Amino acid sequence: MKIRIIKTIALVLGLAFLLSACASPSNPDSELDSSGEFETLILDNYGREVVITAKPQRVLTMGPNCTELFIALGLTDFIIGHTLNDHSGSILPQYAADHARLHQLTKSHVTREAVIGSGADFIYGVDWDFGPENLDIDELAAMGIIVYLNMARTLEQQFQEILDIGRIFQIEQRAEAFVADQRNRIQAVQKTIAGNETVRVLVYDHERDGVFTAAGDNFASLLITLAGGRNIFDDITGREWATVSYEEVLARNPEVILITNYEDDPADGKIPLIRESVLAQLGSVANERFIIIDLESIMPGNRMAYTVEQMAAGFLP
């Protein structure tokens, strides 16, 4: 059986470094100048100007990837609420204790009322929750709530988000060390897999009149490439997710199937459905070349190197 599970119980390469350099310190403000002065920051958040005149004190992290990144950077004590825990409810072991003491504002997508009533002065959140039918960034700004969006599509964009957070919360050295570690670990994987044949990968989220899968603009496609694979639907651009026909999946013949795991829709329940569908014709299904991965692990945040390491191991025959 070749089912491989990329979940919180998996070994994390480089864990010792993360625990020493990036875990929550006993004094979250250890890098601050004793004067406590804050120089106004003007940041470019994907074409939107974000002005920070004082270090935020009450933060909402909207998205499990955003929450875990804050914990990884030692900023747990600033979080007054977090959301979207229903995406799988997983947390890497080294962050579990800090995560357990956080207040869950909402389990699923946040509501306007919950945000306004939270007392927050800063939000770091996935871009899905903002827009005409969701939260209004300008309205929140008028109420004194600054929004910094998480919407990276490249490694460099996510690294810039991390460095910006470092500047906002005056932990520049910690943020720079975290980014350097991510780069080094990903580069180490690249050296290890150099010369290997590229593996054809299908991201399987669910089935409904076809297969709902990651498209070319999905961050998962980037991580798959870095791990030595290729998302077989990376040619679908302009969106992150797409529904494709069974016939198209069969024609592209994935060698590995990457199955997303959610708390309310666990991957273990998806495998029997795959075996009973027309996808059973695939060699990857017959050979059980399945990799189970929590959704948080393919979102931009703190798990890039972790996910690339685990995918690269899973892509091996």
N, C-alpha and C positions, 0 to 999 in steps of 0.2 A: 504494500500500500504506500502511495507516494503523497498522501495528504500532508501538507506542511502548514503549520499554524503560526502566523505572525501575530501574537497576542502578548499580553502583559507578562506571561510566564516565560517568554522567550529570553535567551541570554542576550545581553546587550553588550556588543563589543565597545570597548572604551568606557565601560561603566565606572571604573575607578577614577578616571579623569573627571567625568561628569559629577560624581559624588563630591570630589574635592574642590572642583573649580566652579561648578554651576548649581549646586544644591543650595537651598535656602540657608543663609548664614544666620548666626544667632543675633547679629546686629545688622538689619537690612540697610542701615544708613552708614555702614562702615566706610564707604568711599566718599562720603560727603565732606566738603570743607567745613571746618568748625564754625565758620561765619554763617552758614546756612543761606548764603546769597544765591539767587537764581537769575541767570541772564536770559532774557526773553529769546525764545526760539521761534523761527519761522521755518516750517517744514513743508516739503512738497509730498503730499499723500496722494499719489496717482493723479496729479494735475489739480488737486484741490489744496489751497493754502491753509495750513493749520498753524495757528499762533498760540504758543504756550507762554504765559507770563509768570506762572508759578508752578511748582511741582504739584501735580494732582495728589489728592489724599484719599479719595473715595472712588474706587474703580469698579466698573462692571466689565467683566470679560465675557463676551457674547460669542460662544463657540468653544468646544472642548479643547481645540488646538490652541486658542488664545489663552485659555485658562492655564493649560499645562505649560505654555511658554513662560507666562508670568511666574509660575512656581519655579520653573527651571532657572530663571534669572534671579531668584531670591526676593520676589516682590509679592509674596503671598499676603503679607499683612496689609497691603493696600487694597486688596479685593474685598468688596462688600457684597458681591453677588455674582453668580455665573449662570449661563444658560446652555441650552442645546445638549444637555447631558444624555438625551435619549438617542444620540447618534450611535453610541455603543456602550457608554457608561464605563469605558476602560480608562485606566490611568497607569502609567509606567510605575513599577514597584517603588522606585526611589522617590517618587513624588506623592505616594498614596497617603502618607500621614498628614502632609500639608493640605492635600485636597479634601480629606475627610473633615477638616474643621471649617470649610468654606460654606457659606450660605448659598443655597440654590434658589436663585430668583424665580426662574421658571425652568421646568424640565425640557420643554420644547422651545419653539420660537417665542421670543419675548413679545410682550404687549406694550403699547404706548403707556398705558396706565402704570404698569409695573416699573418702567424706566423712570417716569416722571416722579413717582412716589418713592423711589429708592434712595434719594439723597445723593446720588452720584455726581461727581464733577468731571469724570472722564470715562470714556468707553473705548475699549479696544475690541472690535468685533468684526466678524465675517460680513462681507458686503451684502450677502443675501438679505439681511434683516433691514436694509435701508433702501429707500426709493419711494416712488409715488404711492404705492399701496402698503408701505411698511413705515418704518420710522423716518421722520423728516429731520435731516441733519441741521437745517437752518433753525427749525423750531427748537431743537435741543440746545443749540448754541445760544439762542435768546434766553434760555432758562439757565445758562451757565454750565451746560454740559458739553464738553469738548469731545468730538468723535475722531478717532484715528482708525481708519479702515484696514482690515486684513484682507487683501485681495491679490496676493502675489501670484504670478504665473511663471516666474523664473526663480532660480536660486538667488540671483543677485537682488531681485526685488525683495525676497523674504529676508535676506541678510540685511538689507537696508532698513526694513521694518525693525529688526532686532537692534540695530545700531541706533535708530531713532528712539526706540524705547529706552535704550541706555542713556541717551542724552536727556530725555524728558524726566527720567527718574534719577539722574545723576549717578549712574552706575556704568559709566562708559567702559572702564577696564573690564568689568565682568562681561558686558555685552560683546566686546571685542574678542575676549578669550573664548566665549561660546561660539562665535562665528568662526574663529580660527580652528577650533576643534572640529566643527562640522565640515569645513573645507578639507582638513587633513584626513578625516575618516573616509570621506567620499573619494578623495584622490587615492587613498590606499586600496579601496575597492576597485577603482579603475585600473590600477596597476595589476591587481590580482587577476582580473578577467580579461586583460588585454590578449587579443588573439582568439578568444572564444567566439563561436558562431552566435549571431544574434538570435534570441529566442522570441518566437511569435506568441504574444500574450493577449488574451481576452479578459477584460475586466467585466465580471458578472455581478450586477447589482440586484436585478430581479427580472422576472419575465411577465410581460403583459402585451399580447399581440406582437411578440418578438422579444428581443433581449435588450434591456435597458443597460447601457454601457457607458464607459468614460470616452468622451470624444477627445479631439486633438488639443483643445485648450484646457483640458483638465490637468491639474497639477500631478495627478497620478501618471500621466503619460511621460512627463519629465523624469519622475523617479524611476519608472520602468526602464527608460533609456539609459539612465545613469547606472542601473543595475545590470545592464547587458541584454535587455529585452527591447521589444518594440510593440507598442499598443497597435493591434491590427486595425483599429479604427482611428488612428491618428490623423488620417486624411480628412476627417470630418472636422471642419474648423468653424470658428465663430460662436461656439458654444462649448459648455463643459460636459454635458451629458446628451445622449441621443438614444432613441429606440431603433434598433436595426433588425432586419428580418433573420429568421433562422437560416434561410437559404444563403444569405450573405455571410453569416458566421461559418457555415459549413464550407463555403467556397474559400474563405480566408484561412481555414484550418489552423486554429491556434494550437501551439504545442503545450501551453500552460494556461490554466484558467485561474485567475485571481478573483476570489470571491469576497465581497465586502460583508463585514459583520456589523450588525446593529443589535442594540438591546432588545428591541421589539420585533426584529426580523433576523434572528441569528443565522449565521452561515451554515451551521450544522443542519438546519432545516431546508436549506437550499440545495444541498448536494443530492438528496433523493429526487428532487424535482428535475435536476439536470439529468440524472440517470434515466428518468422516465420520459424525457422529452426527445425530440428529434436530435438533440445534441449528443445523445448516446452514440451516434454514429462516429463521433470524433475519436481519434486515437488518444487524445489527451484525457477523454472521459473513460475510455476503456482501460487506460493505464493509470487512472486516478491521479493525474498530474494537477492537483488542486493546491492552491495556496490560499489560506484563510487570513484575512487582514482586517483589523479594525478600521473603520472609516477615518478616525483621527490620524492614522498613520499615513494616509495619502493626502492629507490637507497641509497647507503651508503653515509651519509653526516651529516646533522644536525637534520634530522626529525625522528630519530629512535623512541624516546619516544613518540613524537606526533603521529606517525603512529600506534604504538602499542596501545596507548590509544584509538584512534579512531576505530581501527579494533576490539578491545575487546568490545567496545560499540556496534559496528555493528553486532557482532556475537551473541549477545543476541537474544533470540526468539522474 
